[in-house]
Structure formats: structure tokens, C-alpha cells
Amino acid sequence: MAEYGMGGQVSTLGDVYSFGILLLEMFAGKRPTDDMFKDGLSIHQFAAMAMPDNAGEILDAALLFEREEADDNDDRCRNDVHEKPIIKYVDRSSVQGRSLEECLVIVVRIGLSCSAISPGDRMLMDVVVNKMKAIRDSYLKIQ
């Protein structure tokens, strides 16, 4: 595949492609090699088909919970780990729930843009960095 320097001139756009696939892997909780990606379906297509209306359906559920270890004064075992919702994500009517969902959708869109088939259609890394910083800042405001 040309993305990895096997088909011609090596380009940083291949790195952008890899970053986009990595974002989609992380946020969808799927690997490009998963059994579901057969018969021409790719992780890029999987994510693109869900956007924007069904983005929540492709997100890895683990992203919606944070792990919380029991403190020393707790009656539970010290190594006990509990999950609690990051924000009442299922309550999309709440401002926090909608804001979190918007942040996650933007990250998936960045992943899609970076993993576009045509290198010329891919987002440039400086733009990616600025968008990711804006997402981080927006997310920290909803905490």
C-alpha cells in the first residue's frame, strides 16, 4: 500500500492517514483487522456511515465511563475498580451530554478526514493539532 511507502514516494500524508486510522480505532474500539471488516468494509467506511446522526452508536462504550479506584477508607477491597458515567451520556438533553457527544463526533470527523482515500483530501497535521486542542479545551469546560 502506498500509504506505507511501498508504492512510491514516501509522504507525511501517509502518517496523517495512519493517525486517522488510529483515532478511529481508539474511539470506535475496533481494529481494521476485526472480523466485521470484510467484503470491502473498512473502519473508515464503518465510521463514515454512522456520521453524523448515529455517531454515538459506533463509539466505544468504555469511553463513556471513567475508572474509579476505591479509596483506602472504603470497605471494599483496595484493588476494587468501579466504573461511573463520565457524564450522564444517555441524557442527551443535558448540556453536558450534548457537549461531550459533540466533542466525540468532532474527533471521529478528524479521524475520517485524516484517513481519506485521496492524500490531497486529508487534513494537514497542523490543522489536526489545532482542532484537537480546541476539543480538549471544550471538553475541560464541560467537566
Protein Blocks (a to p, Z undefined) as FASTA:
>chain_A
ZZlopnmccdfklmmmmmmmmmmmmmnopafkbmklgghiafklmmmmmpmklmmmmpcf
klmpccddddfkbmbdfklccdddfbafklmmbmklmmmmmmmmmmmmmmmmmmgfblkl
pccfklmmmmmmmmmmmmmmmZZ
